[in-house]
Amino acid sequence: MLYDSIPELLSELVRTALIPRDGYKYVIADFSSIEARVLAWLAGEQWKMDVFAKGGDIYCETAARMFKKPVTKHDPERANGKQAELSCGYAGGVNALKAMGAIEAGMSEDELQPLVDLWRQSNPKIVSMWYEIERTAKTAILRKTTTEIHGLKFECRNGMLFIHLPSGRMLSYVKPKIGINRFGFESISYEGTDGTKHWGRIETFSGRLTENVVQAISRDILCYAMQTLSSCFICAHIHDKVIVECSKDVSVDAVCDLMGRTPPWADGYDGMFYRKE
């Protein structure tokens, strides 16, 4: 009678069941918009990195570039900028906007495709990188050779496609091949566990490969932060954040400063990630 979704309510309450030991506290630190920052850094989308470096509002700036006018936090265009920023980074289109709740947010069907087009026009280097990554992967598969782009090395050998990340870690795709998909276009597929948890052939594309790479790099950044925080007791980590159990005199800023150190394999780049204020 009181709540719309009991499972959702219980899921939220699970967090409150995690409490520190007597005499201790939790310091919770996370990377703000880590995937958007890594995506911009990898593609070299300089205007976006500048916004992050200056602590600006990425949704306002995105909307300002899309609509070619100044946008503040109180302007309705900011909602469109946020919707596009959250939906379009991995080659998402109208369906991605719908999946992120664009219709529920009050947008009409006719608004969606123009929104996608405006976001892509505002992020040309990111859009270009999607297709460069896919072409490079196809070249590696077809020629059984090693190719490199955007600091990523693609290597096909022993029935596997490997993507070497800046950290030195690799993503692996089993038995990759190129074929014609159900839409009549040439596409990459590989073997793996699909959405039904059965082993089979999985189709991928430019946006999905970019998503794999960006999320993997984001994970490597978190792992580096956890190594930097090795003197602390990390009792949990979730996606882009760590939960540190510590004495009550430990400073939140001290933990965040350690977490914000740039990995050596990413040295020389500004504005890749910051903590939330």
Backbone torsions as a table, in degrees:
resi	resn	phi	psi	omega
1	MET	NA	-33.4	-173.9
2	LEU	-93.6	-27.5	-173.1
3	TYR	-126.1	143.6	-178.7
4	ASP	-67.9	-43.0	-175.1
5	SER	-133.8	108.7	178.9
6	ILE	-64.3	-45.3	177.6
7	PRO	-57.8	-40.4	179.3
8	GLU	-66.1	-40.0	177.9
9	LEU	-61.2	-47.1	-179.9
10	LEU	-63.7	-38.1	178.4
11	SER	-60.3	-42.6	178.8
12	GLU	-65.9	-37.5	-177.1
13	LEU	-71.9	-19.8	178.4
14	VAL	-56.8	-37.8	-179.0
15	ARG	-59.5	-38.7	-176.9
16	THR	-71.7	-10.9	177.7
17	ALA	-79.4	-14.4	178.3
18	LEU	-88.9	113.1	-178.8
19	ILE	-133.3	149.4	179.5
20	PRO	-75.4	167.1	176.9
21	ARG	-67.0	161.8	177.5
22	ASP	-57.4	132.7	178.0
23	GLY	87.1	-1.7	-179.3
24	TYR	-119.4	172.8	176.3
25	LYS	-141.0	168.5	173.7
26	TYR	-100.4	137.1	165.1
27	VAL	-112.6	120.3	-177.7
28	ILE	-113.0	119.4	-178.2
29	ALA	-128.5	139.8	179.5
30	ASP	-140.2	166.0	176.8
31	PHE	-91.6	124.2	-178.5
32	SER	-79.4	126.5	176.6
33	SER	50.2	44.3	-172.7
34	ILE	-58.8	-42.0	-177.4
35	GLU	-67.9	-39.6	178.3
36	ALA	-64.1	-36.0	180.0
37	ARG	-71.4	-44.1	179.1
38	VAL	-65.2	-40.7	178.8
39	LEU	-59.4	-46.5	179.6
40	ALA	-65.3	-41.5	179.7
41	TRP	-63.6	-44.8	-177.9
42	LEU	-66.2	-39.4	-177.6
43	ALA	-83.3	-18.3	-176.1
44	GLY	77.7	31.4	178.1
45	GLU	-79.8	87.6	-167.0
46	GLN	-63.4	-40.1	-177.9
47	TRP	-60.6	-35.1	-178.7
48	LYS	-72.8	-40.1	176.5
49	MET	-63.7	-36.7	178.6
50	ASP	-63.7	-39.6	177.7
51	VAL	-61.7	-46.2	179.4
52	PHE	-63.7	-42.7	-177.2
53	ALA	-63.3	-33.6	-179.1
54	LYS	-88.6	-0.4	-179.5
55	GLY	73.4	26.4	-179.0
56	GLY	-79.0	175.1	178.6
57	ASP	-90.7	107.7	-174.8
58	ILE	-64.6	-31.3	-179.5
59	TYR	-70.1	-39.6	176.9
60	CYS	-65.5	-45.1	-177.6
61	GLU	-67.5	-38.4	177.1
62	THR	-61.7	-46.8	179.0
63	ALA	-63.1	-38.5	179.7
64	ALA	-61.7	-40.1	178.7
65	ARG	-73.2	-35.9	179.6
66	MET	-66.2	-44.4	-174.0
67	PHE	-102.0	0.7	175.2
68	LYS	54.9	49.8	177.1
69	LYS	-160.5	152.7	177.2
70	PRO	-61.8	138.4	179.8
71	VAL	-130.6	130.1	177.6
72	THR	-107.3	174.8	-179.3
73	LYS	-63.4	-20.0	-176.3
74	HIS	-96.5	-4.0	-178.8
75	ASP	-83.8	144.0	-179.2
76	PRO	-64.4	-24.7	-179.9
77	GLU	-64.3	-23.9	-179.9
78	ARG	-60.7	-37.1	179.4
79	ALA	-61.7	-39.0	177.4
80	ASN	-67.0	-40.0	177.6
81	GLY	-63.1	-40.7	178.4
82	LYS	-65.7	-44.7	-179.4
83	GLN	-59.9	-44.4	-179.5
84	ALA	-68.5	-41.0	-178.1
85	GLU	-63.4	-38.4	-178.8
86	LEU	-77.7	-21.5	-171.9
87	SER	-105.0	-29.4	-165.3
88	CYS	-101.8	-4.7	-173.0
89	GLY	-62.8	-26.9	-178.8
90	TYR	-113.3	47.9	178.6
91	ALA	65.5	23.4	178.3
92	GLY	-69.4	147.7	178.8
93	GLY	-121.0	-144.6	-177.8
94	VAL	-58.6	-43.1	-179.1
95	ASN	-63.9	-35.0	178.0
96	ALA	-66.6	-40.0	177.3
97	LEU	-61.7	-42.5	178.8
98	LYS	-63.7	-41.9	-179.5
99	ALA	-63.5	-29.2	179.5
100	MET	-89.2	8.2	172.4
101	GLY	89.6	25.4	-178.4
102	ALA	-63.2	-41.9	-179.5
103	ILE	-66.2	-43.9	179.6
104	GLU	-64.0	-26.6	-179.9
105	ALA	-79.7	-2.5	175.6
106	GLY	105.1	4.3	179.0
107	MET	-82.7	146.8	178.9
108	SER	-90.3	160.4	179.1
109	GLU	-56.5	-38.0	-177.0
110	ASP	-69.4	-20.7	-178.8
111	GLU	-80.0	-21.1	-166.2
112	LEU	-69.4	-51.9	-177.8
113	GLN	-62.5	-42.3	174.6
114	PRO	-59.4	-33.8	178.4
115	LEU	-64.7	-43.5	176.9
116	VAL	-60.5	-46.6	-178.0
117	ASP	-62.1	-41.7	-179.7
118	LEU	-65.5	-40.6	179.1
119	TRP	-63.0	-43.5	-178.6
120	ARG	-66.8	-36.7	176.7
121	GLN	-65.4	-30.2	-178.7
122	SER	-82.6	-14.5	-177.7
123	ASN	-128.6	59.1	-173.7
124	PRO	-62.2	-35.1	-178.2
125	LYS	-71.5	-35.1	176.5
126	ILE	-66.5	-45.5	178.9
127	VAL	-60.0	-44.1	179.1
128	SER	-61.8	-38.9	-178.4
129	MET	-65.0	-35.5	178.1
130	TRP	-51.3	-51.9	-172.9
131	TYR	-76.3	-29.5	175.6
132	GLU	-65.2	-41.0	178.8
133	ILE	-63.7	-44.5	179.8
134	GLU	-65.1	-44.0	179.2
135	ARG	-62.5	-40.3	-179.3
136	THR	-66.2	-40.5	177.1
137	ALA	-63.7	-42.2	179.0
138	LYS	-63.4	-40.7	178.4
139	THR	-61.3	-43.5	179.5
140	ALA	-62.6	-40.6	-178.5
141	ILE	-69.8	-46.6	-176.0
142	LEU	-67.7	-40.7	-174.5
143	ARG	-97.6	-3.4	-177.5
144	LYS	50.9	49.6	-174.3
145	THR	-131.6	-177.1	178.7
146	THR	-111.3	127.8	178.6
147	THR	-129.6	161.6	-175.1
148	GLU	-142.9	141.7	177.2
149	ILE	-162.1	143.5	178.9
150	HIS	52.0	36.2	-180.0
151	GLY	74.4	8.3	178.5
152	LEU	-109.9	136.2	178.1
153	LYS	-110.3	126.5	-180.0
154	PHE	-104.5	128.1	-176.2
155	GLU	-137.9	129.6	178.4
156	CYS	-116.8	116.3	179.4
157	ARG	-158.0	151.8	176.6
158	ASN	53.0	38.3	177.9
159	GLY	71.4	21.3	-179.3
160	MET	-134.7	145.1	168.3
161	LEU	-102.8	123.0	178.1
162	PHE	-110.7	135.7	170.7
163	ILE	-112.8	111.6	-179.8
164	HIS	-81.6	121.1	-178.8
165	LEU	-85.3	162.2	178.7
166	PRO	-55.3	-30.1	-178.9
167	SER	-73.3	-14.8	-175.4
168	GLY	101.5	-12.9	176.3
169	ARG	-75.6	162.3	-177.8
170	MET	-126.0	143.7	165.7
171	LEU	-94.5	142.1	-175.2
172	SER	-125.2	133.8	177.9
173	TYR	-122.6	122.4	-172.9
174	VAL	-82.5	131.6	175.9
175	LYS	46.6	60.3	-179.7
176	PRO	-71.4	147.2	173.5
177	LYS	-154.0	163.5	-179.8
178	ILE	-113.9	128.6	-179.3
179	GLY	-145.0	-171.8	178.6
180	ILE	-101.0	125.8	-177.9
181	ASN	-85.2	-176.1	-174.8
182	ARG	-68.1	-14.6	178.4
183	PHE	-94.0	-0.1	179.5
184	GLY	86.2	12.7	-179.6
185	PHE	-107.6	154.4	177.1
186	GLU	-73.2	131.8	-177.9
187	SER	-146.9	162.0	177.8
188	ILE	-93.0	139.9	171.8
189	SER	-136.7	160.6	179.4
190	TYR	-152.0	170.4	-179.5
191	GLU	-95.4	140.3	179.5
192	GLY	-178.1	-172.7	179.5
193	THR	-87.9	120.6	-176.3
194	ASP	-86.5	-171.2	-176.7
195	GLY	-63.5	-20.7	178.1
196	THR	-94.5	8.2	179.0
197	LYS	66.9	24.6	173.7
198	HIS	-105.8	147.5	178.4
199	TRP	-76.7	129.1	179.9
200	GLY	-168.5	-171.2	-179.4
201	ARG	-90.2	130.6	-175.8
202	ILE	-115.4	129.5	178.4
203	GLU	-88.6	142.5	177.0
204	THR	-132.6	172.7	-178.0
205	PHE	-154.4	-177.4	-172.7
206	SER	-55.0	-48.4	-178.2
207	GLY	-66.0	-38.9	-179.6
208	ARG	-69.0	-40.3	176.4
209	LEU	-62.5	-41.7	177.8
210	THR	-62.5	-42.4	178.2
211	GLU	-60.9	-44.5	178.2
212	ASN	-56.8	-47.1	-177.0
213	VAL	-65.9	-47.6	-176.8
214	VAL	-64.4	-43.4	179.6
215	GLN	-67.5	-34.1	177.8
216	ALA	-67.5	-41.6	177.6
217	ILE	-65.7	-39.6	177.2
218	SER	-60.5	-39.3	177.8
219	ARG	-65.1	-39.8	-179.8
220	ASP	-65.5	-36.2	177.2
221	ILE	-64.4	-42.6	177.6
222	LEU	-62.8	-42.7	179.7
223	CYS	-62.9	-39.0	177.1
224	TYR	-63.5	-41.2	178.1
225	ALA	-62.1	-39.0	179.3
226	MET	-66.9	-35.6	175.2
227	GLN	-66.1	-40.2	178.4
228	THR	-63.4	-32.2	179.8
229	LEU	-92.7	22.4	-173.8
230	SER	-63.4	-21.3	178.3
231	SER	-79.1	-10.0	178.3
232	CYS	-97.0	161.7	175.6
233	PHE	-93.6	100.1	177.5
234	ILE	-86.9	109.1	-176.1
235	CYS	-92.1	-11.7	176.8
236	ALA	-165.5	154.8	170.0
237	HIS	-143.6	138.9	-175.7
238	ILE	-134.2	112.6	176.6
239	HIS	55.4	-90.9	-173.7
240	ASP	-117.0	16.8	-176.8
241	LYS	-136.0	159.5	174.4
242	VAL	-123.4	149.2	173.9
243	ILE	-115.2	115.5	-177.9
244	VAL	-107.3	126.8	173.4
245	GLU	-94.1	125.2	-173.7
246	CYS	-150.5	171.4	177.4
247	SER	-69.1	159.5	-171.4
248	LYS	-70.3	-13.2	179.7
249	ASP	-90.9	-0.7	178.7
250	VAL	-73.4	134.6	-177.8
251	SER	-82.1	136.0	174.4
252	VAL	-61.3	-40.9	-179.4
253	ASP	-61.5	-36.9	-180.0
254	ALA	-64.2	-42.2	178.0
255	VAL	-65.3	-43.5	-179.0
256	CYS	-66.2	-36.7	178.6
257	ASP	-63.5	-41.2	177.2
258	LEU	-65.7	-42.3	-177.7
259	MET	-66.8	-28.2	-176.2
260	GLY	-86.8	6.4	178.5
261	ARG	-68.7	139.2	-177.0
262	THR	-78.4	130.9	175.8
263	PRO	-59.7	145.2	-178.6
264	PRO	-60.5	-30.2	179.7
265	TRP	-74.5	-8.6	177.4
266	ALA	-116.1	12.8	-175.8
267	ASP	-63.5	144.6	177.6
268	GLY	99.9	-5.6	178.6
269	TYR	-111.1	136.5	179.7
270	ASP	-100.4	148.1	170.7
271	GLY	74.1	28.0	-179.5
272	MET	-76.8	-40.5	177.8
273	PHE	-158.1	151.0	177.8
274	TYR	-141.9	165.6	175.6
275	ARG	-86.4	159.4	174.0
276	LYS	-72.6	143.1	176.3
277	GLU	-78.3	NA	NA
